[in-house]
Every structure is written in structure tokens, then in C-alpha cells.
Amino acid sequence: MTPAIRYVRGDITEQSADAIVNAANSSLLGGSGVDGAIHRRGGPAILEECRGLRASSYGKGLPTGQAVATTAGDLDARWVIHTVGPVHSAQEDRSALLASCYRQCLRVADELGARSVAFPAVSAGVFGWPVDDAARIAVETVRTTPTAVEEVTFVLFDQRAYEAFAGRAH
């Protein structure tokens, strides 16, 4: 089943969903952009679980294109699904890694039983992915990945990203 897809301009940390996706860095220990905002707003419980993941399953960090869940702490969600997007490269096509982020997040959401998921524009911020291409990959991947998730909301921080994603609505 294909989930209903919504597009909103706003702050992902203010969304209400079963799972909120974090565009994390591989350390899982917070950073800038969406990652820093989720850790700040979600509180110390998220960082504590991330440290536990680093101490056990992900000693070298979360690999690019993979996803893992933690508590959502003080966010209006049950879980945060952390995924590490690829840094954009003009010399190497990393599109499959970016698509993998969305597929893996939906896989984790299915394992958790999440029915609503809020995604940021993974890799379209500090990782330098051109927003139009990031939108194409994200929306196409969500539309074509089998999932029990009923609603996906793309939460876009600025007008440019909102227009790029919402322009893919049809």
C-alpha cells in the first residue's frame, strides 16, 4: 500500500507523528541542522539511547543509507528513526544511498508498527544535495516502497524545499 503523502513547511521537531526521522550524522550523537534540533528538542533520552547504540551495535557509527530507532524523548512522537544520508558528490552518483535512507526508515517504521512518519529533506541541508533532486528521490522512493505506514509527511524547513517537494505531489 502506498501511504498518503503530505507536504508541510515548518519545523520537524514540532510535528506530531508515530515516528520522526532524524537526518543524523554517523556518530548518532547530535550535530547541526535537523540532527541538532531533534536532540535539543527531544531532550537527553535520545542521546542516552544513541550512546547505547554506539556502545553496542554501532561502535563505528551508523552506516550511510541505514536507519535505527530510539525513543523520541520529549518530541510529540513515539520514536525517532535516525538515518545517515550521503554527502552529495558531483563525481560519484550516490542516489542509491539516498533512496536507501527512505526505504530503511520505512522498514524500521514497519518493524515498530508506526503508521505515521515525518521526514525531513535528508541530505538536502549541510550534506549539499541539490533540493530538486533530493525531492525527486525522496518522493519516488516513498511512493514505490511497500510499507504499512499510512501517512508520510515531508516537513520542509524553507520555502525552496517546500516547493521542490510539493511540486512532486502529482
N, C-alpha and C positions, 0 to 999 in steps of 0.2 A: 504494500500500500504506500502511496506517495503522501507524505504529510502536507497539510495546509501550510503555505509559506506566507509569512507576513514580513514587512519591512518597516522599521521604525527608526527615526533619528533620535538619538539620545545616549544616555549613559547606561552601559550594560549592568552596572552594579545596582541600578535602580529597577531592574526588571524582576518580574515575578514569573518563575518557571520551575519545573521539576529540577532541571539542570541548567546551569550557566557554564558556557565554555570559556576557558581562560586561554588566551594566546600567550602561552608560557614560554620561558626560556628553558633550556635543557636542565638547568640546575634545580628547577622546581621551587626555588627559594625566593621568588619575587623578583621584580625588575621594574622596568618603566612601562608606560602606556597602560594597556588593559591589564597586564600582569600585576603591575604595582597597584592599580586601582582596586582590583579584586582582593589582593592581600590586605590592603589598608581597610577597605570597607567590610570585608569578611571577618577580619579580626584574627587573633593568634591561633585559633583552632585549625585554620587551613595550613598555616606554616608548620604547625606541630605535626600534622599528618604528612605533609610533604617531607619533612625531615625524617619521619619514619620510613617513608618510601625510599629515600636516598640511603638510609641505613640498611635497607633490606634489598628489595627487588631492583632498585635503580641506582646502584652505587656510583655509576659513571654518568648518571643523569638520564632523563627520558630522551630516547632517540627521536630525531626529526620524523614527523609523519605518524607517530604513535600517540596514544591517549591513555590517561589513567584518571580515576576519580578519587576525590576526597570529599569530606564534609563541606558544606557551604558556609559554615560558621554563622555569622550574623547577616548574611545575604538572604533575600526572600526566595530561597530555593532549598532543595534537599541536598543537592550535590554540586560540586564544581568539577567539570571534566577538563583536565589540563591537556593541551596538545601543543606540540612544538612545530611551528611552521618553518618552512625553509626560508633562508635568506635568498632574495631574488638575485639571479645571476644572468648577465647578458651573454655569457659564454656557454652556459650549461642549462638545458631545459630541466627544470625541477618541478614541472607541473604535476607529475605523478605523485610527488611527495606532498604537495599542497592538497591535492584531491584526497590523498590518504588521510590527512588530518580530519577532514569532514567524515569520511567513511568510518574511521576508527572512533570518532566521537559518537556517531550513531550506533556503532556496535556496542560501545560501553553503555550508552543510554539504554539500549535494549536489554543488556545484561542487568542493569539496575531496575528496569521497569519504568523508566522515565517516559512520560507521554508528551511533555513539552520541553523544548530545548531552545535556549537563546544563544546565538553565535555572534561573535564579533567578526570583523573582516580580517581573518587570520592572514598574517604576513604582509598586510597592506599598510602597516604603520612603519615602525622603525626597521623592519626587515626589508623594506623597499620594493615590495611587489606592486607593479602598476595596478591601480584600483579597478580599472575596467576589466583587466584580465583576471584579477583576483575574484571579482564578482562573477564572471563567466564560469570559472572553475567551481566556485562555491555553489552557485545555484544549480548548475548542471549536475554536480555530484550529489547534492541533496535530492534532486528530482529522480535520479536514476539508482540510488542505493536502496535496496529493500530494507525496510525498518518498520517497527511497530510504533515509532514516535508519531504522534498525531498532529503536532504543530511545531514548526520551526519558525523562530523569529530571528531575522538578521537585524542586529542592533548596530546602527552605524553612527559614528561619533560626529561626523560633519556632513554638510550638505552634498559635497562632491561624492563621497562614498554612498550616501543615501541614493542619489540619482543613479549612480552606476549599478547598484544592486536592484533598486526598484524598477529600473529600466529593463530588467530581465524578467519581469513579472509575467510576460506573455509568451 
